[in-house]
Amino acid sequence: MRKYLLLGILALVLSGCTTMQVATVNPKARSIVTSTKIPKGVCKKLAKLKATQDDMIDGGPGLEQGAMDQIKNMAYDKKANYVRITDNYSISKDGTFNPMSIKSVTIKGVAYYCEDVAAKKKTKKFVPPKNPNHLTVEQAV
């Protein structure tokens, strides 16, 4: 009986020490455009979005990226290709603006499907960067 009680207490203590995992962006959602500007062109408003990342134990600057990744994932699920960020706020543990004291980040936005954004994605072509240190075969001889 005593062994089970100790195991239960140990499990409870260890579960209290775990931290929340910060969201990661779905690879297909990386191309979603985020901006504070109202989208231009022909756009259809799809949904209002709200993403929150919090971690009362560790916190830190990774929470903002986690919230942005989360909002992009939500927009991807709604078939959006543009998110207008309408609000972005954080809560710190000690009331300072120190990035390490941030314990919660919330981002609000509106998801859109914009024809202009979709057209630009389809017409992008790879152009290799110009490297002044790169020599062609003729230059090397």
Secondary structure as GFF3:
##gff-version 3
##sequence-region A 1 141
A	DSSP	alpha_helix	2	16	.	.	.	ID=ss1
A	DSSP	three_ten_helix	27	29	.	.	.	ID=ss2
A	DSSP	beta_strand	33	35	.	.	.	ID=ss3
A	DSSP	beta_strand	43	54	.	.	.	ID=ss4
A	DSSP	alpha_helix	62	77	.	.	.	ID=ss5
A	DSSP	beta_strand	82	92	.	.	.	ID=ss6
A	DSSP	three_ten_helix	99	101	.	.	.	ID=ss7
A	DSSP	beta_strand	102	114	.	.	.	ID=ss8
A	DSSP	alpha_helix	115	123	.	.	.	ID=ss9
A	DSSP	alpha_helix	137	140	.	.	.	ID=ss10
###
